[in-house]
Structure formats: structure tokens, C-alpha cells
Amino acid sequence: MSSLHLHLDHEMCLEVAVLRGEAGALRHFAEHVMAERGVRHGRLVLLPDDAGETPVLRRG
């Protein structure tokens, strides 16, 4: 896992989290993060792992 926290201006920040795990668990986590008060935009992007699965892009 890796994360990035970047201050865009006095009121806004950008948060990026790179995670590994089951797609369902990652979707669940993303839904909860995007539902937090103060979150203005959210997006979940799922990429295939080394097993060769088909990439999935979900709107957040």
C-alpha cells in the first residue's frame, strides 16, 4: 500500500491510495471513503494483478 496527501490550496487536498486486495473489499472501502463528509470527488480505479485478470474501471 502507498498513499499520497497533497495540499491543492488552503481548503482542498488530494488523497491517493494505492491498495492491493479483493475487488469487493476495495469497492467497499472506496464507498465508505467517498461517503465521508467533505469528500467532493471520488473515483475507484481497479487494475489487473499479475494473474492476468481483466481490468475493471468503476465510477466513484
PQR file with spaces between the fields and no chain letter, atoms N, CA, C, O and H, PARSE charges and radii, in Angstrom:
ATOM       1  N    MET     1       0.836   -1.171    0.000 -0.4000 1.5000
ATOM       2  CA   MET     1       0.000    0.000    0.000 -0.0000 2.0000
ATOM       3  C    MET     1       0.886    1.241    0.000  0.5500 1.7000
ATOM       4  O    MET     1       1.974    1.264    0.576 -0.5500 1.4000
ATOM       5  N    SER     2       0.381    2.256   -0.661 -0.4000 1.5000
ATOM       6  CA   SER     2       1.050    3.543   -0.680 -0.0000 2.0000
ATOM       7  C    SER     2      -0.019    4.624   -0.705  0.5500 1.7000
ATOM       8  O    SER     2      -1.120    4.404   -1.210 -0.5500 1.4000
ATOM       9  H    SER     2      -0.502    2.238   -1.129  0.4000 1.0000
ATOM      10  N    SER     3       0.304    5.788   -0.160 -0.4000 1.5000
ATOM      11  CA   SER     3      -0.669    6.877   -0.170 -0.0000 2.0000
ATOM      12  C    SER     3       0.035    8.200   -0.419  0.5500 1.7000
ATOM      13  O    SER     3       1.231    8.353   -0.169 -0.5500 1.4000
ATOM      14  H    SER     3       1.198    5.967    0.250  0.4000 1.0000
ATOM      15  N    LEU     4      -0.748    9.155   -0.921 -0.4000 1.5000
ATOM      16  CA   LEU     4      -0.249   10.492   -1.202 -0.0000 2.0000
ATOM      17  C    LEU     4      -1.266   11.493   -0.676  0.5500 1.7000
ATOM      18  O    LEU     4      -2.462   11.353   -0.929 -0.5500 1.4000
ATOM      19  H    LEU     4      -1.719    9.031   -1.124  0.4000 1.0000
ATOM      20  N    HIS     5      -0.805   12.496    0.048 -0.4000 1.5000
ATOM      21  CA   HIS     5      -1.653   13.587    0.541 -0.0000 2.0000
ATOM      22  C    HIS     5      -1.012   14.874    0.051  0.5500 1.7000
ATOM      23  O    HIS     5       0.124   15.191    0.403 -0.5500 1.4000
ATOM      24  H    HIS     5       0.167   12.610    0.253  0.4000 1.0000
ATOM      25  N    LEU     6      -1.766   15.621   -0.777 -0.4000 1.5000
ATOM      26  CA   LEU     6      -1.233   16.822   -1.399 -0.0000 2.0000
ATOM      27  C    LEU     6      -2.180   17.988   -1.155  0.5500 1.7000
ATOM      28  O    LEU     6      -3.373   17.882   -1.439 -0.5500 1.4000
ATOM      29  H    LEU     6      -2.689   15.364   -1.063  0.4000 1.0000
ATOM      30  N    HIS     7      -1.668   19.098   -0.635 -0.4000 1.5000
ATOM      31  CA   HIS     7      -2.475   20.305   -0.423 -0.0000 2.0000
ATOM      32  C    HIS     7      -2.568   21.062   -1.741  0.5500 1.7000
ATOM      33  O    HIS     7      -1.557   21.526   -2.268 -0.5500 1.4000
ATOM      34  H    HIS     7      -0.698   19.184   -0.405  0.4000 1.0000
ATOM      35  N    LEU     8      -3.786   21.186   -2.277 -0.4000 1.5000
ATOM      36  CA   LEU     8      -4.006   21.904   -3.532 -0.0000 2.0000
ATOM      37  C    LEU     8      -4.146   23.399   -3.298  0.5500 1.7000
ATOM      38  O    LEU     8      -3.664   24.209   -4.089 -0.5500 1.4000
ATOM      39  H    LEU     8      -4.608   20.809   -1.849  0.4000 1.0000
ATOM      40  N    ASP     9      -4.810   23.758   -2.207 -0.4000 1.5000
ATOM      41  CA   ASP     9      -4.924   25.153   -1.786 -0.0000 2.0000
ATOM      42  C    ASP     9      -5.272   25.149   -0.298  0.5500 1.7000
ATOM      43  O    ASP     9      -5.141   24.124    0.371 -0.5500 1.4000
ATOM      44  H    ASP     9      -5.201   23.100   -1.563  0.4000 1.0000
ATOM      45  N    HIS    10      -5.711   26.281    0.213 -0.4000 1.5000
ATOM      46  CA   HIS    10      -5.987   26.403    1.648 -0.0000 2.0000
ATOM      47  C    HIS    10      -7.122   25.490    2.113  0.5500 1.7000
ATOM      48  O    HIS    10      -7.148   25.085    3.275 -0.5500 1.4000
ATOM      49  H    HIS    10      -5.818   27.114   -0.330  0.4000 1.0000
ATOM      50  N    GLU    11      -8.057   25.163    1.222 -0.4000 1.5000
ATOM      51  CA   GLU    11      -9.243   24.396    1.612 -0.0000 2.0000
ATOM      52  C    GLU    11      -9.305   22.989    1.020  0.5500 1.7000
ATOM      53  O    GLU    11     -10.086   22.165    1.496 -0.5500 1.4000
ATOM      54  H    GLU    11      -8.036   25.493    0.278  0.4000 1.0000
ATOM      55  N    MET    12      -8.513   22.695    0.007 -0.4000 1.5000
ATOM      56  CA   MET    12      -8.648   21.414   -0.687 -0.0000 2.0000
ATOM      57  C    MET    12      -7.357   20.612   -0.676  0.5500 1.7000
ATOM      58  O    MET    12      -6.257   21.149   -0.809 -0.5500 1.4000
ATOM      59  H    MET    12      -7.878   23.365   -0.380  0.4000 1.0000
ATOM      60  N    CYS    13      -7.533   19.300   -0.512 -0.4000 1.5000
ATOM      61  CA   CYS    13      -6.420   18.359   -0.559 -0.0000 2.0000
ATOM      62  C    CYS    13      -6.736   17.255   -1.559  0.5500 1.7000
ATOM      63  O    CYS    13      -7.899   16.990   -1.863 -0.5500 1.4000
ATOM      64  H    CYS    13      -8.427   18.864   -0.403  0.4000 1.0000
ATOM      65  N    LEU    14      -5.704   16.625   -2.057 -0.4000 1.5000
ATOM      66  CA   LEU    14      -5.833   15.462   -2.919 -0.0000 2.0000
ATOM      67  C    LEU    14      -5.298   14.269   -2.146  0.5500 1.7000
ATOM      68  O    LEU    14      -4.180   14.303   -1.631 -0.5500 1.4000
ATOM      69  H    LEU    14      -4.759   16.841   -1.810  0.4000 1.0000
ATOM      70  N    GLU    15      -6.091   13.224   -2.068 -0.4000 1.5000
ATOM      71  CA   GLU    15      -5.675   11.985   -1.418 -0.0000 2.0000
ATOM      72  C    GLU    15      -5.678   10.880   -2.462  0.5500 1.7000
ATOM      73  O    GLU    15      -6.661   10.706   -3.183 -0.5500 1.4000
ATOM      74  H    GLU    15      -6.999   13.196   -2.487  0.4000 1.0000
ATOM      75  N    VAL    16      -4.589   10.137   -2.547 -0.4000 1.5000
ATOM      76  CA   VAL    16      -4.494    8.990   -3.445 -0.0000 2.0000
ATOM      77  C    VAL    16      -4.020    7.812   -2.618  0.5500 1.7000
ATOM      78  O    VAL    16      -3.049    7.918   -1.868 -0.5500 1.4000
ATOM      79  H    VAL    16      -3.790   10.278   -1.962  0.4000 1.0000
ATOM      80  N    ALA    17      -4.708    6.688   -2.756 -0.4000 1.5000
ATOM      81  CA   ALA    17      -4.290    5.466   -2.061 -0.0000 2.0000
ATOM      82  C    ALA    17      -4.129    4.360   -3.094  0.5500 1.7000
ATOM      83  O    ALA    17      -5.024    4.130   -3.907 -0.5500 1.4000
ATOM      84  H    ALA    17      -5.496    6.602   -3.365  0.4000 1.0000
ATOM      85  N    VAL    18      -3.016    3.692   -3.063 -0.4000 1.5000
ATOM      86  CA   VAL    18      -2.770    2.547   -3.931 -0.0000 2.0000
ATOM      87  C    VAL    18      -2.838    1.321   -3.031  0.5500 1.7000
ATOM      88  O    VAL    18      -2.027    1.153   -2.120 -0.5500 1.4000
ATOM      89  H    VAL    18      -2.289    3.879   -2.402  0.4000 1.0000
ATOM      90  N    LEU    19      -3.817    0.472   -3.304 -0.4000 1.5000
ATOM      91  CA   LEU    19      -4.084   -0.670   -2.437 -0.0000 2.0000
ATOM      92  C    LEU    19      -4.072   -1.961   -3.236  0.5500 1.7000
ATOM      93  O    LEU    19      -4.191   -1.950   -4.461 -0.5500 1.4000
ATOM      94  H    LEU    19      -4.476    0.609   -4.044  0.4000 1.0000
ATOM      95  N    ARG    20      -3.931   -3.048   -2.545 -0.4000 1.5000
ATOM      96  CA   ARG    20      -3.996   -4.369   -3.160 -0.0000 2.0000
ATOM      97  C    ARG    20      -4.974   -5.211   -2.357  0.5500 1.7000
ATOM      98  O    ARG    20      -4.957   -5.194   -1.126 -0.5500 1.4000
ATOM      99  H    ARG    20      -3.834   -3.057   -1.549  0.4000 1.0000
ATOM     100  N    GLY    21      -5.820   -5.942   -3.056 -0.4000 1.5000
ATOM     101  CA   GLY    21      -6.773   -6.799   -2.365 -0.0000 2.0000
ATOM     102  C    GLY    21      -7.888   -7.241   -3.274  0.5500 1.7000
ATOM     103  O    GLY    21      -7.847   -7.016   -4.484 -0.5500 1.4000
ATOM     104  H    GLY    21      -5.834   -5.955   -4.056  0.4000 1.0000
ATOM     105  N    GLU    22      -8.894   -7.877   -2.685 -0.4000 1.5000
ATOM     106  CA   GLU    22     -10.047   -8.338   -3.447 -0.0000 2.0000
ATOM     107  C    GLU    22     -10.864   -7.148   -3.921  0.5500 1.7000
ATOM     108  O    GLU    22     -11.024   -6.168   -3.193 -0.5500 1.4000
ATOM     109  H    GLU    22      -8.927   -8.060   -1.702  0.4000 1.0000
ATOM     110  N    ALA    23     -11.380   -7.233   -5.137 -0.4000 1.5000
ATOM     111  CA   ALA    23     -12.138   -6.130   -5.731 -0.0000 2.0000
ATOM     112  C    ALA    23     -13.322   -5.730   -4.856  0.5500 1.7000
ATOM     113  O    ALA    23     -13.576   -4.540   -4.675 -0.5500 1.4000
ATOM     114  H    ALA    23     -11.251   -8.029   -5.728  0.4000 1.0000
ATOM     115  N    GLY    24     -14.039   -6.692   -4.317 -0.4000 1.5000
ATOM     116  CA   GLY    24     -15.195   -6.384   -3.480 -0.0000 2.0000
ATOM     117  C    GLY    24     -14.818   -5.606   -2.231  0.5500 1.7000
ATOM     118  O    GLY    24     -15.509   -4.659   -1.855 -0.5500 1.4000
ATOM     119  H    GLY    24     -13.833   -7.659   -4.464  0.4000 1.0000
ATOM     120  N    ALA    25     -13.744   -5.992   -1.597 -0.4000 1.5000
ATOM     121  CA   ALA    25     -13.284   -5.300   -0.388 -0.0000 2.0000
ATOM     122  C    ALA    25     -12.801   -3.894   -0.726  0.5500 1.7000
ATOM     123  O    ALA    25     -13.030   -2.958    0.041 -0.5500 1.4000
ATOM     124  H    ALA    25     -13.183   -6.761   -1.903  0.4000 1.0000
ATOM     125  N    LEU    26     -12.132   -3.738   -1.871 -0.4000 1.5000
ATOM     126  CA   LEU    26     -11.660   -2.423   -2.287 -0.0000 2.0000
ATOM     127  C    LEU    26     -12.836   -1.509   -2.635  0.5500 1.7000
ATOM     128  O    LEU    26     -12.816   -0.322   -2.311 -0.5500 1.4000
ATOM     129  H    LEU    26     -11.945   -4.498   -2.494  0.4000 1.0000
ATOM     130  N    ARG    27     -13.862   -2.060   -3.293 -0.4000 1.5000
ATOM     131  CA   ARG    27     -15.065   -1.266   -3.592 -0.0000 2.0000
ATOM     132  C    ARG    27     -15.733   -0.805   -2.302  0.5500 1.7000
ATOM     133  O    ARG    27     -16.142    0.350   -2.182 -0.5500 1.4000
ATOM     134  H    ARG    27     -13.879   -3.024   -3.556  0.4000 1.0000
ATOM     135  N    HIS    28     -15.838   -1.711   -1.345 -0.4000 1.5000
ATOM     136  CA   HIS    28     -16.460   -1.390   -0.056 -0.0000 2.0000
ATOM     137  C    HIS    28     -15.695   -0.262    0.638  0.5500 1.7000
ATOM     138  O    HIS    28     -16.298    0.689    1.133 -0.5500 1.4000
ATOM     139  H    HIS    28     -15.506   -2.649   -1.442  0.4000 1.0000
ATOM     140  N    PHE    29     -14.386   -0.371    0.670 -0.4000 1.5000
ATOM     141  CA   PHE    29     -13.546    0.660    1.276 -0.0000 2.0000
ATOM     142  C    PHE    29     -13.744    2.003    0.566  0.5500 1.7000
ATOM     143  O    PHE    29     -13.923    3.034    1.214 -0.5500 1.4000
ATOM     144  H    PHE    29     -13.895   -1.143    0.267  0.4000 1.0000
ATOM     145  N    ALA    30     -13.708    1.983   -0.777 -0.4000 1.5000
ATOM     146  CA   ALA    30     -13.847    3.212   -1.558 -0.0000 2.0000
ATOM     147  C    ALA    30     -15.203    3.863   -1.325  0.5500 1.7000
ATOM     148  O    ALA    30     -15.287    5.086   -1.214 -0.5500 1.4000
ATOM     149  H    ALA    30     -13.562    1.146   -1.304  0.4000 1.0000
ATOM     150  N    GLU    31     -16.259    3.072   -1.249 -0.4000 1.5000
ATOM     151  CA   GLU    31     -17.598    3.621   -0.997 -0.0000 2.0000
ATOM     152  C    GLU    31     -17.646    4.353    0.333  0.5500 1.7000
ATOM     153  O    GLU    31     -18.251    5.420    0.438 -0.5500 1.4000
ATOM     154  H    GLU    31     -16.191    2.078   -1.339  0.4000 1.0000
ATOM     155  N    HIS    32     -17.015    3.786    1.342 -0.4000 1.5000
ATOM     156  CA   HIS    32     -17.007    4.427    2.658 -0.0000 2.0000
ATOM     157  C    HIS    32     -16.170    5.705    2.654  0.5500 1.7000
ATOM     158  O    HIS    32     -16.558    6.701    3.264 -0.5500 1.4000
ATOM     159  H    HIS    32     -16.524    2.919    1.256  0.4000 1.0000
ATOM     160  N    VAL    33     -15.046    5.683    1.985 -0.4000 1.5000
ATOM     161  CA   VAL    33     -14.211    6.887    1.904 -0.0000 2.0000
ATOM     162  C    VAL    33     -14.958    7.998    1.173  0.5500 1.7000
ATOM     163  O    VAL    33     -14.963    9.142    1.627 -0.5500 1.4000
ATOM     164  H    VAL    33     -14.730    4.874    1.489  0.4000 1.0000
ATOM     165  N    MET    34     -15.586    7.672    0.050 -0.4000 1.5000
ATOM     166  CA   MET    34     -16.284    8.678   -0.746 -0.0000 2.0000
ATOM     167  C    MET    34     -17.537    9.207   -0.044  0.5500 1.7000
ATOM     168  O    MET    34     -18.024   10.286   -0.380 -0.5500 1.4000
ATOM     169  H    MET    34     -15.582    6.742   -0.319  0.4000 1.0000
ATOM     170  N    ALA    35     -18.058    8.459    0.922 -0.4000 1.5000
ATOM     171  CA   ALA    35     -19.243    8.896    1.666 -0.0000 2.0000
ATOM     172  C    ALA    35     -18.893    9.814    2.838  0.5500 1.7000
ATOM     173  O    ALA    35     -19.785   10.394    3.457 -0.5500 1.4000
ATOM     174  H    ALA    35     -17.662    7.582    1.195  0.4000 1.0000
ATOM     175  N    GLU    36     -17.610    9.947    3.143 -0.4000 1.5000
ATOM     176  CA   GLU    36     -17.192   10.804    4.259 -0.0000 2.0000
ATOM     177  C    GLU    36     -17.559   12.262    4.004  0.5500 1.7000
ATOM     178  O    GLU    36     -17.515   12.736    2.869 -0.5500 1.4000
ATOM     179  H    GLU    36     -16.885    9.475    2.640  0.4000 1.0000
ATOM     180  N    ARG    37     -17.916   12.957    5.062 -0.4000 1.5000
ATOM     181  CA   ARG    37     -18.219   14.381    4.959 -0.0000 2.0000
ATOM     182  C    ARG    37     -16.983   15.126    4.450  0.5500 1.7000
ATOM     183  O    ARG    37     -15.867   14.859    4.895 -0.5500 1.4000
ATOM     184  H    ARG    37     -17.952   12.573    5.984  0.4000 1.0000
ATOM     185  N    GLY    38     -17.184   16.052    3.527 -0.4000 1.5000
ATOM     186  CA   GLY    38     -16.092   16.853    2.999 -0.0000 2.0000
ATOM     187  C    GLY    38     -15.457   16.302    1.740  0.5500 1.7000
ATOM     188  O    GLY    38     -14.689   17.001    1.080 -0.5500 1.4000
ATOM     189  H    GLY    38     -18.091   16.269    3.166  0.4000 1.0000
ATOM     190  N    VAL    39     -15.766   15.052    1.392 -0.4000 1.5000
ATOM     191  CA   VAL    39     -15.219   14.479    0.155 -0.0000 2.0000
ATOM     192  C    VAL    39     -16.042   15.012   -1.004  0.5500 1.7000
ATOM     193  O    VAL    39     -17.248   14.778   -1.082 -0.5500 1.4000
ATOM     194  H    VAL    39     -16.390   14.484    1.928  0.4000 1.0000
ATOM     195  N    ARG    40     -15.381   15.731   -1.904 -0.4000 1.5000
ATOM     196  CA   ARG    40     -16.090   16.368   -3.022 -0.0000 2.0000
ATOM     197  C    ARG    40     -16.113   15.494   -4.267  0.5500 1.7000
ATOM     198  O    ARG    40     -17.102   15.491   -5.000 -0.5500 1.4000
ATOM     199  H    ARG    40     -14.402   15.921   -1.841  0.4000 1.0000
ATOM     200  N    HIS    41     -15.059   14.765   -4.511 -0.4000 1.5000
ATOM     201  CA   HIS    41     -14.964   13.903   -5.688 -0.0000 2.0000
ATOM     202  C    HIS    41     -14.309   12.597   -5.263  0.5500 1.7000
ATOM     203  O    HIS    41     -13.431   12.583   -4.401 -0.5500 1.4000
ATOM     204  H    HIS    41     -14.256   14.767   -3.915  0.4000 1.0000
ATOM     205  N    GLY    42     -14.737   11.517   -5.867 -0.4000 1.5000
ATOM     206  CA   GLY    42     -14.119   10.234   -5.581 -0.0000 2.0000
ATOM     207  C    GLY    42     -14.187    9.331   -6.787  0.5500 1.7000
ATOM     208  O    GLY    42     -15.129    9.391   -7.577 -0.5500 1.4000
ATOM     209  H    GLY    42     -15.450   11.528   -6.568  0.4000 1.0000
ATOM     210  N    ARG    43     -13.186    8.500   -6.920 -0.4000 1.5000
ATOM     211  CA   ARG    43     -13.161    7.557   -8.031 -0.0000 2.0000
ATOM     212  C    ARG    43     -12.365    6.332   -7.616  0.5500 1.7000
ATOM     213  O    ARG    43     -11.319    6.435   -6.975 -0.5500 1.4000
ATOM     214  H    ARG    43     -12.420    8.451   -6.278  0.4000 1.0000
ATOM     215  N    LEU    44     -12.877    5.185   -7.991 -0.4000 1.5000
ATOM     216  CA   LEU    44     -12.167    3.937   -7.767 -0.0000 2.0000
ATOM     217  C    LEU    44     -11.715    3.408   -9.117  0.5500 1.7000
ATOM     218  O    LEU    44     -12.519    3.278  -10.041 -0.5500 1.4000
ATOM     219  H    LEU    44     -13.726    5.102   -8.511  0.4000 1.0000
ATOM     220  N    VAL    45     -10.453    3.109   -9.230 -0.4000 1.5000
ATOM     221  CA   VAL    45      -9.907    2.515  -10.450 -0.0000 2.0000
ATOM     222  C    VAL    45      -9.286    1.187  -10.052  0.5500 1.7000
ATOM     223  O    VAL    45      -8.382    1.142   -9.218 -0.5500 1.4000
ATOM     224  H    VAL    45      -9.800    3.215   -8.480  0.4000 1.0000
ATOM     225  N    LEU    46      -9.770    0.107  -10.650 -0.4000 1.5000
ATOM     226  CA   LEU    46      -9.236   -1.224  -10.380 -0.0000 2.0000
ATOM     227  C    LEU    46      -8.413   -1.671  -11.580  0.5500 1.7000
ATOM     228  O    LEU    46      -8.845   -1.549  -12.726 -0.5500 1.4000
ATOM     229  H    LEU    46     -10.504    0.143  -11.328  0.4000 1.0000
ATOM     230  N    LEU    47      -7.235   -2.185  -11.304 -0.4000 1.5000
ATOM     231  CA   LEU    47      -6.335   -2.671  -12.346 -0.0000 2.0000
ATOM     232  C    LEU    47      -6.088   -4.152  -12.121  0.5500 1.7000
ATOM     233  O    LEU    47      -6.208   -4.636  -10.996 -0.5500 1.4000
ATOM     234  H    LEU    47      -6.884   -2.284  -10.373  0.4000 1.0000
ATOM     235  N    PRO    48      -5.744   -4.873  -13.176 -0.5600 1.5000
ATOM     236  CA   PRO    48      -5.481   -6.307  -13.017  0.2800 2.0000
ATOM     237  C    PRO    48      -4.201   -6.545  -12.221  0.5500 1.7000
ATOM     238  O    PRO    48      -3.278   -5.731  -12.226 -0.5500 1.4000
ATOM     239  N    ASP    49      -4.177   -7.678  -11.545 -0.4000 1.5000
ATOM     240  CA   ASP    49      -2.936   -8.059  -10.873 -0.0000 2.0000
ATOM     241  C    ASP    49      -2.118   -8.932  -11.823  0.5500 1.7000
ATOM     242  O    ASP    49      -2.442   -9.030  -13.006 -0.5500 1.4000
ATOM     243  H    ASP    49      -4.927   -8.340  -11.542  0.4000 1.0000
ATOM     244  N    ASP    50      -1.097   -9.546  -11.333 -0.4000 1.5000
ATOM     245  CA   ASP    50      -0.228  -10.365  -12.182 -0.0000 2.0000
ATOM     246  C    ASP    50      -0.898  -11.634  -12.685  0.5500 1.7000
ATOM     247  O    ASP    50      -0.347  -12.323  -13.544 -0.5500 1.4000
ATOM     248  H    ASP    50      -0.833   -9.466  -10.371  0.4000 1.0000
ATOM     249  N    ALA    51      -2.083  -11.954  -12.161 -0.4000 1.5000
ATOM     250  CA   ALA    51      -2.775  -13.176  -12.575 -0.0000 2.0000
ATOM     251  C    ALA    51      -3.431  -13.027  -13.945  0.5500 1.7000
ATOM     252  O    ALA    51      -3.985  -13.994  -14.468 -0.5500 1.4000
ATOM     253  H    ALA    51      -2.530  -11.394  -11.464  0.4000 1.0000
ATOM     254  N    GLY    52      -3.377  -11.822  -14.540 -0.4000 1.5000
ATOM     255  CA   GLY    52      -3.913  -11.625  -15.873 -0.0000 2.0000
ATOM     256  C    GLY    52      -5.400  -11.376  -15.930  0.5500 1.7000
ATOM     257  O    GLY    52      -6.012  -11.588  -16.976 -0.5500 1.4000
ATOM     258  H    GLY    52      -2.927  -11.037  -14.115  0.4000 1.0000
ATOM     259  N    GLU    53      -6.009  -10.930  -14.833 -0.4000 1.5000
ATOM     260  CA   GLU    53      -7.430  -10.628  -14.833 -0.0000 2.0000
ATOM     261  C    GLU    53      -7.709   -9.414  -15.707  0.5500 1.7000
ATOM     262  O    GLU    53      -6.818   -8.600  -15.950 -0.5500 1.4000
ATOM     263  H    GLU    53      -5.512  -10.758  -13.983  0.4000 1.0000
ATOM     264  N    THR    54      -8.936   -9.294  -16.175 -0.4000 1.5000
ATOM     265  CA   THR    54      -9.341   -8.151  -16.984 -0.0000 2.0000
ATOM     266  C    THR    54      -9.501   -6.929  -16.093  0.5500 1.7000
ATOM     267  O    THR    54     -10.137   -7.025  -15.043 -0.5500 1.4000
ATOM     268  H    THR    54      -9.660   -9.955  -15.978  0.4000 1.0000
ATOM     269  N    PRO    55      -8.942   -5.778  -16.477 -0.5600 1.5000
ATOM     270  CA   PRO    55      -9.085   -4.562  -15.668  0.2800 2.0000
ATOM     271  C    PRO    55     -10.533   -4.093  -15.629  0.5500 1.7000
ATOM     272  O    PRO    55     -11.277   -4.243  -16.598 -0.5500 1.4000
ATOM     273  N    VAL    56     -10.913   -3.530  -14.507 -0.4000 1.5000
ATOM     274  CA   VAL    56     -12.263   -3.010  -14.315 -0.0000 2.0000
ATOM     275  C    VAL    56     -12.168   -1.572  -13.881  0.5500 1.7000
ATOM     276  O    VAL    56     -11.387   -1.250  -12.986 -0.5500 1.4000
ATOM     277  H    VAL    56     -10.309   -3.408  -13.720  0.4000 1.0000
ATOM     278  N    LEU    57     -12.944   -0.692  -14.492 -0.4000 1.5000
ATOM     279  CA   LEU    57     -12.996    0.712  -14.113 -0.0000 2.0000
ATOM     280  C    LEU    57     -14.370    0.985  -13.567  0.5500 1.7000
ATOM     281  O    LEU    57     -15.365    0.737  -14.248 -0.5500 1.4000
ATOM     282  H    LEU    57     -13.579   -0.953  -15.220  0.4000 1.0000
ATOM     283  N    ARG    58     -14.449    1.488  -12.357 -0.4000 1.5000
ATOM     284  CA   ARG    58     -15.722    1.800  -11.717 -0.0000 2.0000
ATOM     285  C    ARG    58     -15.801    3.277  -11.457  0.5500 1.7000
ATOM     286  O    ARG    58     -14.826    3.895  -11.029 -0.5500 1.4000
ATOM     287  H    ARG    58     -13.641    1.689  -11.804  0.4000 1.0000
ATOM     288  N    ARG    59     -16.967    3.851  -11.716 -0.4000 1.5000
ATOM     289  CA   ARG    59     -17.194    5.266  -11.422 -0.0000 2.0000
ATOM     290  C    ARG    59     -17.351    5.435   -9.921  0.5500 1.7000
ATOM     291  O    ARG    59     -18.022    4.633   -9.271 -0.5500 1.4000
ATOM     292  H    ARG    59     -17.759    3.348  -12.064  0.4000 1.0000
ATOM     293  N    GLY    60     -16.732    6.478   -9.361 -0.4000 1.5000
ATOM     294  CA   GLY    60     -16.807    6.700   -7.923 -0.0000 2.0000
ATOM     295  C    GLY    60     -17.589    7.882   -7.532  0.5500 1.7000
ATOM     296  O    GLY    60     -17.721    8.169   -6.343 -0.5500 1.4000
ATOM     297  H    GLY    60     -16.187    7.130   -9.889  0.4000 1.0000
